[in-house]
Amino acid sequence: MDRTKQNDIIRRARAMADKASFVADDFAQALFPRTDVVFNDRMRSHALQYLRRAVSQIAQRICQIATRDLGVTHQLLLSIAEEGGDQSFALLQPSGLLNKPEIVQHLLVKTQQNELAARLLQKISQEDLESTLTRHLDHDDPAVAQAAMGLLVAQSRATGVASVIEACLADLPPEIVYAIAWPATAALVRLSGSPGVRLQQAAERLLAEHDESAGVARKAERLAQLLEQTRTETNPVPHPMKDGLALFVARLARQSGLSSDQIVTFTAEPEMARFIIVLRAADYPVQEALSIYAALDSGDHILTAATYGELDRDRCVALVSGWAAPDAYQDAERTLSRDYLGEDRP
């Protein structure tokens, strides 16, 4: 065996020894999931694609600021600034630095959005789906027309090629940019061997300049707000095949008091049970609710008019109100109920 291969084996052995204590944890998570939510191989692949793209975009922007504004001349950083690259992600992926609750939750939402979009395209053409927003361009209220155009532009910027999940820096929430920017900065310092001061300054500028208002989520929320204010008989109950996915989710979130991320997450759960509760709480008519469920479901389940109609709306409203409370409050309420009352809440 030549010395190069020997060194490679030794390097791998040392790396594995450093992480050996995590092997059982990884295996346990696969063997003993704590929920009934199923994450297929496609979702896992898309989540990693999306995260790789997000890290790469943030690292590239940091390098652009460092080389163009702060005078850094390192060749690797110049190359990343011009062409991008996955160097930072390759270094960070096995480190655990990207395994943060806020990042993982964001990955779940974006991956499930991609799943929902794929399901919609099995029932409606891409051309028809894109036309769902164009009808608002001629709205009597100029503000609605302007908001619709803004959402169209944001969606066109954030849409990747077919079967590829895209990540756009403008669409990343501030907390996700913050959570990724500092590990990416440390990775760039390690990769380049450059002093960290300039790269840290570049990261600070990136965080200061980040504006999520240009992203799809914020544009959809703005249009949803305006449509609810101008709602008439000609502006019917929101529907993903009539509004498009982003606007439908934003409108339902506004009606229910939940966040758009919560709505998307509910559709990933078994039989979309919480999603059904939200529709009932928002008083969606039976046939509209069944149609929405059919449009977004993977095809494995069926919601009947009897099942939906028999749901007690007052109880559904109470449940949704509880889910709309801050996460920290819900966690505290569950802990107190379990630990001090000796029973779980129904």
For each residue, the residues with C-beta under 8 A, 3 or more apart:
1: 5 6
2: 5 6
3: 6 7
4: 7 8
5: 1 2 8 9
6: 1 2 3 9 10
7: 3 4 10 11
8: 4 5 11 12
9: 5 6 12 13
10: 6 7 13 14
11: 7 8 14 15
12: 8 9 15 16
13: 9 10 16 17
14: 10 11 17 18
15: 11 12 18 19
16: 12 13 19 20
17: 13 14 20
18: 14 15
19: 15 16 22 23 94
20: 16 17 23
21: 24 25
22: 19 25 26
23: 19 20 26 27
24: 21 27 28
25: 21 22 28 29
26: 22 23 29 30
27: 23 24 30 31
28: 24 25 31 32
29: 25 26 32 33
30: 26 27 33
31: 27 28
32: 28 29
33: 29 30 36 37
34:
35: 269
36: 33 269 270
37: 33 268 269 270
38:
39: 43 44
40: 43 44
41: 44 45
42: 45 46
43: 39 40 46 47 111 112 115
44: 39 40 41 47 48
45: 41 42 48 49
46: 42 43 49 50 111 114 165
47: 43 44 50 51 107 108 110 111
48: 44 45 51 52
49: 45 46 52 53 164 165
50: 46 47 53 54 107 110 111 114 165 166 167
51: 47 48 54 55 89 98 103 107 167
52: 48 49 55 56 86 89
53: 49 50 56 57 165 166 167
54: 50 51 57 58 167 169 172 176 180
55: 51 52 58 59 86 88 89 92 98 180 184
56: 52 53 59 60 84 85 86 88 89
57: 53 54 60 61 84 167 168 169
58: 54 55 61 62 169 172 177 180 181 184 206
59: 55 56 62 63 80 84 85 87 88 89 184 187 188
60: 56 57 63 64 80 81 84 85
61: 57 58 64 65 169 206
62: 58 59 65 66 181 184 185 188 199 202 203 206
63: 59 60 66 67 77 78 80 81 188 202
64: 60 61 67 68 69 81
65: 61 62 68 69 70 202 205 206
66: 62 63 69 70 72 77 81 198 199 201 202
67: 63 64 70 71 72 73 74 77 78 81
68: 64 65 81
69: 64 65 66 202 205
70: 65 66 67 198 201 202
71: 67 198
72: 66 67 77 194 198 199 202
73: 67 78
74: 67 77 78 192 194
75: 78 79
76: 79 80 87 191 192
77: 63 66 67 72 74 80 81 188 192 194 199
78: 63 67 73 74 75 81 82
79: 75 76 82 83 85
80: 59 60 63 76 77 83 84 85 87 88 188
81: 60 63 64 66 67 68 77 78
82: 78 79
83: 79 80
84: 56 57 59 60 80
85: 56 59 60 79 80 88
86: 52 55 56 89 90
87: 59 76 80 90 91 187 191
88: 55 56 59 80 85 91 92 184 187 188 191
89: 51 52 55 56 59 86 92 93
90: 86 87 93
91: 87 88 95 187 190 191
92: 55 88 89 95 97 98 183 184 187
93: 89 90 98
94: 19
95: 91 92 98 183
96: 99
97: 92 100 183 186
98: 51 55 92 93 95 103 180 183
99: 96 103 104
100: 97 103 104 179
101: 104 105
102: 105 106 175 176 179
103: 51 98 99 100 106 107 176 179 180
104: 99 100 101 107 108
105: 101 102 108 109 261
106: 102 103 109 110 172 173 176 261
107: 47 50 51 103 104 110 111
108: 47 104 105 111 112 265 268
109: 105 106 112 113 261 264 265
110: 47 50 106 107 113 114 165 167
111: 43 46 47 50 107 108 114 115 165
112: 43 108 109 115 116 264 265 267 268
113: 109 110 116 117 245 264
114: 46 50 110 111 117 118 165
115: 43 111 112 118 119 268 298
116: 112 113 119 120 240 245 264 267 296
117: 113 114 120 121 245
118: 114 115 121 122
119: 115 116 122 123 295 296 297 298 299
120: 116 117 123 124 129 240 241 245 295 296
121: 117 118 124 125 126 129
122: 118 119
123: 119 120 241 294 295
124: 120 121 128 129 241
125: 121 128 129
126: 121 129 130
127: 130 131
128: 124 125 131 132
129: 120 121 124 125 126 132 241 244
130: 126 127 133 134 244
131: 127 128 134 135
132: 128 129 135 241 242 243 244 247
133: 130 136 137 148 151 152 155 243 244 247
134: 130 131 137 148 152
135: 131 132 138
136: 133 139 144 145 147 148 223 227
137: 133 134 145 148 149
138: 135 145
139: 136 142 144 145 148 230
140: 144
141: 144 145 226 230
142: 139 145 146
143: 146 147 226
144: 136 139 140 141 147 148 223 226 227 230
145: 136 137 138 139 141 142 148 149
146: 142 143 149 150
147: 136 143 144 150 151 219 222 223 226
148: 133 134 136 137 139 144 145 151 152 223
149: 137 145 146 152 153
150: 146 147 153 154 219 222 223
151: 133 147 148 154 155 216 219 220 222 223 246 247
152: 133 134 148 149 155 156
153: 149 150 156 157 219
154: 150 151 157 158 170 171 214 215 216 219
155: 133 151 152 158 159 216 244 246
156: 152 153 159
157: 153 154 168 170
158: 154 155 166 168 170 171 215 216
159: 155 156 166
160: 164 165 166
161: 164
162:
163:
164: 49 160 161
165: 46 49 50 53 110 111 114 160
166: 50 53 158 159 160
167: 50 51 53 54 57 110 171 172
168: 57 157 158 171 172 215 216
169: 54 57 58 61 172 177 210
170: 154 157 158 211 212 214 215
171: 154 158 167 168 212 215 216 217
172: 54 58 106 167 168 169 176 177 180 210 212 215
173: 106 176 177 212 217
174: 177 178 207 210 212
175: 102 178 179
176: 54 102 103 106 172 173 179 180
177: 58 169 172 173 174 180 181 206 207 210
178: 174 175 181 182 207
179: 100 102 103 175 176 182 183
180: 54 55 58 98 103 172 176 177 183 184
181: 58 62 177 178 184 185 203 206 207
182: 178 179 185 186 203
183: 92 95 97 98 179 180 186 187
184: 55 58 59 62 88 92 180 181 187 188 203
185: 62 181 182 188 189 196 199 200 202 203
186: 97 182 183 189 190 196
187: 59 87 88 91 92 183 184 190 191
188: 59 62 63 77 80 88 184 185 191 192 194 199
189: 185 186 192 193 194 195 196 199
190: 91 186 187 193
191: 76 87 88 91 187 188
192: 74 76 77 188 189
193: 189 190
194: 72 74 77 188 189 198 199
195: 189 198
196: 185 186 189 199 200
197: 200 201
198: 66 70 71 72 194 195 201 202
199: 62 66 72 77 185 188 189 194 196 202 203
200: 185 196 197 203 204
201: 66 70 197 198 204 205
202: 62 63 65 66 69 70 72 185 198 199 205 206
203: 62 181 182 184 185 199 200 206 207
204: 200 201 207 208
205: 65 69 201 202 208 209
206: 58 61 62 65 177 181 202 203 209 210
207: 174 177 178 181 203 204 210
208: 204 205
209: 205 206
210: 169 172 174 177 206 207
211: 170 214
212: 170 171 172 173 174 215 217 218
213: 218
214: 154 170 211 218 219
215: 154 158 168 170 171 172 212 218 219
216: 151 154 155 158 168 171 219 220 246
217: 171 173 212 220 221 246 250 260
218: 212 213 214 215 221 222
219: 147 150 151 153 154 214 215 216 222 223
220: 151 216 217 223 224 246 247 249 250 260
221: 217 218 224 225 250 253 254 260
222: 147 150 151 218 219 225 226
223: 136 144 147 148 150 151 219 220 226 227 247 250
224: 220 221 227 228 247 250 251 253 254
225: 221 222 228 229 254
226: 141 143 144 147 222 223 229 230
227: 136 144 223 224 230 231 235 247 251
228: 224 225 231 251 254 255
229: 225 226
230: 139 141 144 226 227 235
231: 227 228 235
232: 235
233: 236
234:
235: 227 230 231 232
236: 233 239 242
237: 284 285 288
238: 242 243 247 248 251 252 255
239: 236 242 243 248 288 291 292 295
240: 116 120 243 244 245 248 249 292 295 296
241: 120 123 124 129 132 291 295
242: 132 236 238 239 248
243: 132 133 238 239 240 247 248 251
244: 129 130 132 133 155 240 247 248
245: 113 116 117 120 240 248 249
246: 151 155 216 217 220 249 250
247: 132 133 151 220 223 224 227 238 243 244 250 251
248: 238 239 240 242 243 244 245 251 252 292
249: 220 240 245 246 252 253 260 263 264
250: 217 220 221 223 224 246 247 253 254 260
251: 224 227 228 238 243 247 248 254 255
252: 238 248 249 255 256 258 263 278 279 282
253: 221 224 249 250 256 257 258 259 260 262 263
254: 221 224 225 228 250 251
255: 228 238 251 252 282
256: 252 253 263 278 281 282 320 324
257: 253 320 321 324
258: 252 253 262 263 278 320 323 324
259: 253 262 263
260: 217 220 221 249 250 253 263 264
261: 105 106 109 264 265
262: 253 258 259 265 266 323
263: 249 252 253 256 258 259 260 266 267 275 278
264: 109 112 113 116 249 260 261 267 268
265: 108 109 112 261 262 268 269
266: 262 263 269 272 274 275 278
267: 112 116 263 264 272 275 296
268: 37 108 112 115 264 265
269: 35 36 37 265 266 272 273 274 275
270: 36 37 273
271: 276 301
272: 266 267 269 275 276 293 296 297 301
273: 269 270 276 277
274: 266 269 277 278 323
275: 263 266 267 269 272 278 279 293 296
276: 271 272 273 279 280 289 293 303 308 311
277: 273 274 280 281 311 316 319 320
278: 252 256 258 263 266 274 275 281 282 316 320
279: 252 275 276 282 284 289 292 293 308
280: 276 277 283 284 289 308 311 313 316
281: 256 277 278 313 316 317 319 320
282: 252 255 256 278 279
283: 280 313
284: 237 279 280 288 289 292
285: 237 288 289
286: 289 290 305 308 309
287: 290 291 305
288: 237 239 284 285 291 292
289: 276 279 280 284 285 286 292 293 303 308
290: 286 287 293 294 303 304 305 308
291: 239 241 287 288 294 295
292: 239 240 248 279 284 288 289 295 296
293: 272 275 276 279 289 290 296 297 303
294: 123 290 291 297 303
295: 119 120 123 239 240 241 291 292
296: 116 119 120 240 267 272 275 292 293
297: 119 272 293 294 300 301 303
298: 115 119 301
299: 119
300: 297
301: 271 272 297 298
302:
303: 276 289 290 293 294 297 307 308
304: 290 307 308
305: 286 287 290 308 309
306: 309 310
307: 303 304 310 311
308: 276 279 280 286 289 290 303 304 305 311
309: 286 305 306
310: 306 307
311: 276 277 280 307 308 315 316
312: 315 316
313: 280 281 283 316 317
314: 317 318
315: 311 312 318 319
316: 277 278 280 281 311 312 313 319 320
317: 281 313 314 320 321
318: 314 315 321 322
319: 277 281 315 316 322 323
320: 256 257 258 277 278 281 316 317 323 324
321: 257 317 318 324 325
322: 318 319 325 330
323: 258 262 274 319 320 330
324: 256 257 258 320 321
325: 321 322 329 330 333
326: 329 330
327: 330 331
328: 331 332
329: 325 326 332 333
330: 322 323 325 326 327 333 334
331: 327 328 334 335
332: 328 329 335 336
333: 325 329 330 336 337 345
334: 330 331 337 338 344 345
335: 331 332 338 339
336: 332 333 339 340 341
337: 333 334 340 341 343 344 345
338: 334 335 341 342 343 344
339: 335 336
340: 336 337
341: 336 337 338
342: 338
343: 337 338
344: 334 337 338
345: 333 334 337
346:
